[in-house]
Amino acid sequence: MKRLIVVVLILLTVAAAAYFFNQYWIHRYDALIARQAEVYRLDPELVWSVIYEETYFRPWMLGKDGEIGLMQITPAVGREWAAETGLPDLSKQMAQDPERWLLDPERNIQVGSWYLEKIREQYLDIEEPQARMIAGYNAGPSRAAEWNKVAEGEKPLSREEFINRIDIASTRAYVTSILARYDKLKRRDRVQRVIKTAASPSPLPSTSSQPNP
């Protein structure tokens, strides 16, 4: 019996350690994500969900097609971002050694957030552009724009209709997976707000006497 208790305690300790390490792992870049998301007017939870899908927060990752770092930025996107900064030295450095620059977590998140914002600019008339943004991030903005096309005078596609238009299976799976994770985070946030509101004490009625007219 004692041996069984010891085994159970060891298993519980290992499980708790694994849980807390995983929480540290997936949230250790939250401050960087929040900072860059604010700069580029993005929801940090969307950026977080993209990183989760792309690399599970492994900043050293290199993709088979040359993608680099946390958000799997291509050198072409890195050069485009550097050129838009208007700083010739930065453009030169990014052209010469993109891997060195894009393996830096903060720089990588900065460029990835910039690219997401750039894609979003095509969908300012869409109430929920996240599916288009994610599809463009994965398959390229021109493909996302093609999937989003509707005849003149027709209403914009719903999120589900847009996803059904994606004819690249890997991109459809990518978009669906990120949106599922993003939606889960938003539901959690709504529940936490409700709990917080319910737990907040109601203001006491004022007891101050009113002056006589």
Phi, psi and omega per residue, in radians:
M1 nan -0.775 3.136
K2 -1.090 -0.689 3.135
R3 -1.088 -0.709 3.117
L4 -1.087 -0.734 3.124
I5 -1.090 -0.737 3.127
V6 -1.084 -0.774 3.134
V7 -1.075 -0.780 3.132
V8 -1.075 -0.750 3.128
L9 -1.108 -0.700 3.114
I10 -1.113 -0.778 3.136
L11 -1.100 -0.714 3.111
L12 -1.130 -0.696 3.127
T13 -1.124 -0.769 3.123
V14 -1.107 -0.752 3.139
A15 -1.104 -0.745 3.127
A16 -1.137 -0.740 3.127
A17 -1.096 -0.733 3.124
A18 -1.108 -0.713 3.140
Y19 -1.099 -0.861 -3.071
F20 -1.214 -0.593 3.064
F21 -1.140 -0.722 3.126
N22 -1.108 -0.697 3.103
Q23 -1.093 -0.734 3.064
Y24 -1.070 -0.800 -3.049
W25 -1.049 -0.831 -3.033
I26 -1.450 -0.139 -3.132
H27 -2.069 0.120 -3.049
R28 -1.279 -0.247 3.097
Y29 -1.847 0.219 -3.068
D30 -1.005 -0.690 -3.114
A31 -1.154 -0.719 3.104
L32 -1.132 -0.742 3.135
I33 -1.080 -0.803 -3.129
A34 -1.067 -0.725 -3.106
R35 -1.134 -0.825 -3.114
Q36 -1.279 -0.600 3.087
A37 -1.090 -0.667 3.112
E38 -1.157 -0.721 3.127
V39 -1.031 -0.745 -3.050
Y40 -1.770 0.253 3.021
R41 0.981 0.815 3.121
L42 -1.979 2.794 2.990
D43 -1.361 2.073 -3.123
P44 -1.009 -0.491 -3.138
E45 -1.244 -0.435 3.042
L46 -1.262 -0.781 3.099
V47 -1.060 -0.778 3.112
W48 -1.012 -0.756 -3.112
S49 -1.157 -0.617 3.091
V50 -1.150 -0.799 3.141
I51 -1.099 -0.720 3.109
Y52 -0.961 -0.806 -3.100
E53 -1.238 -0.722 -3.039
E54 -1.221 -0.852 -2.980
T55 -2.451 0.006 -3.039
Y56 0.877 0.729 3.010
F57 1.154 0.587 3.060
R58 -1.813 1.774 -2.997
P59 -1.229 -0.249 -3.095
W60 -1.550 -0.021 -3.021
M61 -1.145 2.389 3.039
L62 -2.145 2.255 -3.116
G63 -1.462 2.847 -3.110
K64 -1.193 -0.357 3.123
D65 -1.862 0.377 3.057
G66 1.636 0.109 3.130
E67 -1.210 2.584 -2.990
I68 -2.267 2.352 2.889
G69 1.326 -2.930 -3.001
L70 -0.870 -0.841 -3.067
M71 -1.767 0.214 3.088
Q72 0.897 1.028 3.139
I73 -1.404 2.340 3.048
T74 -1.416 2.656 3.067
P75 -0.977 -0.595 3.133
A76 -1.093 -0.760 3.103
V77 -1.165 -0.682 3.090
G78 -1.055 -0.742 3.121
R79 -1.173 -0.670 3.109
E80 -1.089 -0.781 3.096
W81 -1.073 -0.804 -3.120
A82 -1.082 -0.699 3.131
A83 -1.117 -0.640 -3.117
E84 -1.232 -0.382 3.104
T85 -1.189 -0.410 -3.113
G86 1.363 0.212 -3.135
L87 -1.819 1.857 -3.070
P88 -1.014 -0.683 -3.127
D89 -1.102 -0.727 3.132
L90 -1.142 -0.730 3.112
S91 -1.071 -0.717 -3.139
K92 -1.138 -0.783 -3.128
Q93 -1.138 -0.702 3.131
M94 -1.161 -0.626 3.127
A95 -1.221 -0.642 -3.074
Q96 -1.364 -0.705 -3.039
D97 -2.544 1.219 -3.091
P98 -1.100 -0.569 -3.093
E99 -1.081 -0.750 -3.139
R100 -1.021 -0.740 -3.088
W101 -1.330 -0.695 -2.999
L102 -1.497 -0.165 3.013
L103 -1.383 -0.247 3.065
D104 -1.247 2.131 -3.047
P105 -0.975 -0.803 -3.082
E106 -1.168 -0.751 3.119
R107 -1.105 -0.704 -3.131
N108 -1.095 -0.797 3.126
I109 -1.148 -0.630 3.103
Q110 -1.071 -0.850 -3.118
V111 -1.181 -0.713 3.115
G112 -1.099 -0.705 3.113
S113 -1.171 -0.708 3.077
W114 -1.026 -0.750 -3.107
Y115 -1.175 -0.708 3.081
L116 -1.074 -0.739 3.119
E117 -1.119 -0.694 -3.137
K118 -1.067 -0.702 3.093
I119 -1.181 -0.720 -3.104
R120 -1.065 -0.527 -3.108
E121 -1.032 -0.370 3.107
Q122 -1.363 -0.206 -3.000
Y123 -2.226 0.655 -3.119
L124 -1.157 -0.350 3.136
D125 -1.594 0.016 3.134
I126 -1.695 2.263 -3.072
E127 -1.138 -0.747 3.123
E128 -2.165 1.553 -3.032
P129 -1.490 0.055 -2.969
Q130 -1.000 -0.738 -3.121
A131 -1.085 -0.712 3.117
R132 -1.147 -0.724 -3.142
M133 -1.077 -0.788 -3.094
I134 -1.191 -0.715 3.112
A135 -1.094 -0.744 3.114
G136 -1.143 -0.622 3.125
Y137 -1.130 -0.639 -3.082
N138 -1.509 -0.800 -3.001
A139 -1.863 -0.117 -3.119
G140 1.873 2.448 -3.105
P141 -1.021 -0.602 -3.092
S142 -1.185 -0.658 3.101
R143 -1.168 -0.751 3.118
A144 -1.055 -0.712 3.125
A145 -1.109 -0.653 3.126
E146 -1.152 -0.768 3.126
W147 -1.139 -0.449 -3.064
N148 -1.509 -0.139 -3.034
K149 -1.125 2.425 2.991
V150 -2.345 2.794 3.113
A151 -1.142 2.642 -3.141
E152 -1.004 2.291 3.141
G153 1.614 -0.253 3.121
E154 -1.431 2.669 3.132
K155 -1.283 2.693 3.131
P156 -1.046 2.676 3.097
L157 -1.150 2.527 2.973
S158 -1.250 2.967 3.128
R159 -1.032 -0.784 -3.117
E160 -1.144 -0.711 3.119
E161 -1.110 -0.707 3.111
F162 -1.100 -0.815 -3.126
I163 -1.051 -0.677 3.126
N164 -1.161 -0.377 3.107
R165 -1.352 -0.331 -3.079
I166 -1.203 2.004 -3.055
D167 -1.745 0.244 3.002
I168 -1.913 1.977 -3.007
A169 -1.018 -0.721 -3.112
S170 -1.154 -0.644 3.110
T171 -1.223 -0.705 3.112
R172 -1.074 -0.745 3.115
A173 -1.142 -0.678 3.127
Y174 -1.082 -0.871 -3.134
V175 -1.090 -0.792 -3.115
T176 -1.092 -0.738 -3.114
S177 -1.142 -0.794 -3.126
I178 -1.149 -0.755 -3.127
L179 -1.137 -0.630 3.100
A180 -1.089 -0.742 3.135
R181 -1.203 -0.733 3.131
Y182 -1.101 -0.780 3.122
D183 -1.073 -0.679 3.122
K184 -1.088 -0.737 3.109
L185 -1.112 -0.719 -3.125
K186 -1.181 -0.661 3.081
R187 -1.119 -0.728 3.110
R188 -1.055 -0.734 3.140
D189 -1.094 -0.716 -3.139
R190 -1.129 -0.734 3.120
V191 -1.096 -0.758 -3.138
Q192 -1.110 -0.655 3.111
R193 -1.152 -0.709 3.125
V194 -1.107 -0.783 3.140
I195 -1.107 -0.743 -3.135
K196 -1.113 -0.724 3.132
T197 -1.146 -0.729 -3.126
A198 -1.164 -0.562 -3.103
A199 -1.436 -0.271 -3.113
S200 -1.250 2.332 3.135
P201 -1.182 2.451 3.099
S202 -1.232 2.503 3.122
P203 -1.115 2.421 3.126
L204 -1.240 2.516 3.094
P205 -1.111 2.556 -3.111
S206 -1.211 2.390 3.131
T207 -1.920 0.080 -3.117
S208 -1.249 2.424 3.138
S209 -1.335 2.505 3.105
Q210 -1.451 2.449 3.095
P211 -1.158 2.528 3.083
N212 -1.194 2.424 3.096
P213 -1.125 nan nan
